[in-house]
Amino acid sequence: HDCHGAHPADMVLKWESLQNSIAVIVALTVACARNAWSVELTDATWEAETVNKSAIVLFYDPDCSHCMEIKPRWDRLSYFYKNKSDSVVVTVNCGGSQSKALCKQLMFLPTITYGRPAHKKTMEEYEDAKDWNSLKHLASKTLGTVCTPSSLEVCDEVMKTQIQELQQMTTDDLKTAIKATAEAVTKVKAEFEDEIQKLQQKNC
């Protein structure tokens, strides 16, 4: 047993370090199984999808390597917020022809904005770090508390059950699950990028 003889304080730190891993497993395992990428908006769908909502938006291009580094974190964040009626986490693909109006004022990619899309002047550009914890903090500040192991009260019953089941897993089981999830994400990401490439070839 990994925990045999461990100091209680070390055990607390070890468990806390697993909290994010648990959340990642829940979100990515389900997201991969359902192919649940973040909602992608276009000029035609922007207004209907964002009306009366707060939003954080990732403007990206599939050919931008830095954009694609952020994209998996964004998809994970989007999954956590997918059931909130008053807020959305969305993307806009600036590499195609369907979002020219939304993307025309952007100076560079990736660009992240947040606020109330119905009032475009109030949308602010996010310029801080884009690691998982920073993006999660942005979402929490802008959209409200996210469903995580430390905030079970805002989770729906499905997510709550999945998190509680994962909390019963041993450290070794968690490591195995994380590895399997990472492999699944790599596979699905490759399939996603392949489909993007096919669409780009069709548009040529």
C-alpha positions as CSV (number, residue, x, y, z in Angstrom):
1,H,0.0,0.0,0.0
2,D,1.6,3.4,-1.0
3,C,0.3,5.1,2.1
4,H,1.8,2.7,4.7
5,G,3.8,4.6,7.3
6,A,3.3,8.0,5.6
7,H,3.1,11.1,7.7
8,P,-0.5,12.5,7.9
9,A,0.6,15.9,6.5
10,D,2.2,14.2,3.5
11,M,-1.0,12.3,2.9
12,V,-3.0,15.5,2.9
13,L,-0.7,17.1,0.4
14,K,-0.7,14.0,-1.7
15,W,-4.5,13.8,-1.8
16,E,-4.7,17.5,-2.7
17,S,-2.4,17.0,-5.6
18,L,-4.8,14.4,-6.9
19,Q,-7.8,16.6,-6.8
20,N,-7.1,18.2,-10.2
21,S,-6.2,14.8,-11.6
22,I,-9.6,13.5,-10.6
23,A,-11.4,16.4,-12.2
24,V,-9.3,16.0,-15.4
25,I,-10.2,12.3,-15.6
26,V,-13.9,12.9,-15.1
27,A,-14.1,15.7,-17.7
28,L,-11.8,14.2,-20.4
29,T,-13.0,10.6,-20.1
30,V,-16.6,11.7,-20.7
31,A,-15.7,14.3,-23.2
32,C,-13.6,11.9,-25.3
33,A,-16.3,9.2,-25.1
34,R,-18.9,11.7,-26.4
35,N,-16.5,13.6,-28.7
36,A,-17.7,16.7,-26.7
37,W,-15.5,19.4,-28.0
38,S,-16.3,23.0,-27.0
39,V,-19.1,24.7,-28.9
40,E,-17.8,26.4,-32.0
41,L,-19.6,29.6,-33.0
42,T,-19.7,31.4,-36.4
43,D,-21.0,34.7,-37.6
44,A,-24.4,33.1,-38.1
45,T,-24.7,31.4,-34.7
46,W,-23.0,33.9,-32.4
47,E,-26.0,36.0,-31.4
48,A,-28.4,33.0,-30.8
49,E,-25.8,31.1,-28.7
50,T,-24.7,34.0,-26.5
51,V,-27.9,36.0,-26.0
52,N,-28.5,36.8,-22.3
53,K,-25.3,34.9,-21.3
54,S,-21.9,35.6,-19.9
55,A,-19.2,34.0,-22.0
56,I,-15.5,33.4,-22.4
57,V,-14.4,32.9,-26.0
58,L,-11.2,31.4,-27.5
59,F,-10.5,32.7,-31.0
60,Y,-8.1,30.3,-32.7
61,D,-6.8,28.9,-36.0
62,P,-6.2,25.1,-36.4
63,D,-2.9,26.0,-38.2
64,C,-1.6,27.9,-35.1
65,S,0.4,25.6,-32.9
66,H,0.1,27.7,-29.8
67,C,-3.7,27.8,-30.3
68,M,-3.8,24.0,-30.5
69,E,-1.8,23.7,-27.3
70,I,-4.6,25.7,-25.5
71,K,-7.5,23.9,-27.3
72,P,-7.6,20.7,-25.1
73,R,-7.7,22.8,-21.9
74,W,-10.5,24.9,-23.4
75,D,-12.5,21.8,-24.4
76,R,-12.1,20.5,-20.8
77,L,-13.3,23.8,-19.4
78,S,-16.2,23.9,-21.8
79,Y,-17.4,20.5,-20.6
80,F,-17.6,21.7,-17.0
81,Y,-19.8,24.6,-18.0
82,K,-21.9,22.8,-20.7
83,N,-25.1,22.6,-18.5
84,K,-25.1,26.2,-17.2
85,S,-28.0,28.1,-18.7
86,D,-26.6,31.6,-18.1
87,S,-23.0,31.2,-19.3
88,V,-20.9,29.5,-22.1
89,V,-17.4,28.6,-22.9
90,V,-17.0,28.7,-26.7
91,T,-14.5,28.8,-29.6
92,V,-14.4,30.7,-32.8
93,N,-12.4,29.2,-35.7
94,C,-10.7,32.1,-37.4
95,G,-9.1,29.8,-40.0
96,G,-12.2,29.3,-42.0
97,S,-14.6,31.5,-43.9
98,Q,-17.6,31.3,-41.5
99,S,-16.3,33.7,-38.8
100,K,-14.8,36.5,-40.8
101,A,-16.8,39.2,-39.0
102,L,-16.0,37.9,-35.6
103,C,-12.3,37.6,-36.3
104,K,-11.6,40.7,-38.4
105,Q,-10.6,43.0,-35.6
106,L,-8.2,40.6,-34.0
107,M,-4.5,41.4,-34.0
108,F,-3.2,38.0,-33.2
109,L,-4.2,34.4,-32.3
110,P,-5.0,32.8,-29.9
111,T,-7.1,35.6,-28.4
112,I,-9.4,35.0,-25.4
113,T,-12.2,37.5,-24.5
114,Y,-14.7,37.4,-21.7
115,G,-17.9,39.3,-20.7
116,R,-21.4,39.8,-22.0
117,P,-21.3,39.2,-25.8
118,A,-24.6,41.0,-26.3
119,H,-22.7,44.2,-25.3
120,K,-19.6,43.8,-27.4
121,K,-18.0,46.9,-25.9
122,T,-17.9,45.2,-22.6
123,M,-16.0,42.1,-23.9
124,E,-12.5,42.3,-22.4
125,E,-9.4,40.6,-23.7
126,Y,-7.7,38.1,-21.3
127,E,-4.0,38.6,-21.3
128,D,-2.8,36.5,-18.3
129,A,-1.4,32.9,-18.2
130,K,-3.3,30.2,-20.2
131,D,-2.4,27.1,-18.1
132,W,-5.3,25.1,-16.7
133,N,-5.5,26.7,-13.3
134,S,-5.4,30.2,-14.7
135,L,-8.2,29.5,-17.2
136,K,-10.3,27.8,-14.5
137,H,-9.9,30.9,-12.4
138,L,-11.0,33.2,-15.3
139,A,-14.1,31.0,-15.8
140,S,-14.9,30.9,-12.1
141,K,-14.6,34.7,-11.9
142,T,-16.5,35.4,-15.1
143,L,-19.1,32.6,-15.2
144,G,-19.4,31.4,-11.6
145,T,-18.2,28.3,-9.7
146,V,-17.2,25.3,-11.8
147,C,-18.0,21.7,-11.0
148,T,-14.9,20.2,-9.3
149,P,-14.2,17.8,-6.5
150,S,-14.0,20.7,-4.1
151,S,-17.3,22.2,-5.3
152,L,-19.6,19.2,-5.6
153,E,-22.6,21.3,-4.6
154,V,-22.7,22.9,-8.1
155,C,-22.3,19.5,-10.0
156,D,-25.2,17.7,-11.7
157,E,-25.9,14.2,-10.3
158,V,-24.0,12.5,-13.1
159,M,-20.8,14.4,-12.5
160,K,-21.2,14.2,-8.8
161,T,-21.5,10.4,-8.9
162,Q,-18.5,10.1,-11.3
163,I,-16.3,12.3,-9.0
164,Q,-17.3,10.4,-5.9
165,E,-16.5,7.1,-7.6
166,L,-13.1,8.3,-8.6
167,Q,-12.4,9.6,-5.1
168,Q,-12.6,6.0,-3.9
169,M,-9.9,4.9,-6.3
170,T,-6.3,4.1,-5.1
171,T,-3.4,6.2,-6.2
172,D,-2.2,3.4,-8.6
173,D,-5.7,3.2,-10.1
174,L,-5.8,6.9,-10.6
175,K,-2.4,6.9,-12.3
176,T,-3.6,4.1,-14.7
177,A,-6.8,6.1,-15.4
178,I,-4.8,9.3,-16.1
179,K,-2.5,7.4,-18.5
180,A,-5.4,5.8,-20.3
181,T,-7.2,9.2,-20.6
182,A,-4.1,10.9,-22.0
183,E,-3.8,8.2,-24.6
184,A,-7.5,8.6,-25.5
185,V,-7.1,12.3,-25.8
186,T,-4.1,12.0,-28.0
187,K,-6.0,9.6,-30.3
188,V,-9.1,11.8,-30.5
189,K,-7.1,15.0,-30.9
190,A,-5.3,13.4,-33.9
191,E,-8.7,12.4,-35.4
192,F,-10.0,15.9,-34.8
193,E,-7.0,17.5,-36.6
194,D,-7.3,15.1,-39.4
195,E,-10.9,16.1,-40.0
196,I,-9.9,19.8,-39.9
197,Q,-7.3,19.1,-42.5
198,K,-9.8,17.3,-44.7
199,L,-12.2,20.3,-44.4
200,Q,-9.4,22.7,-45.4
201,Q,-8.5,20.6,-48.4
202,K,-12.2,20.7,-49.5
203,N,-12.3,24.5,-49.2
204,C,-9.1,24.9,-51.4
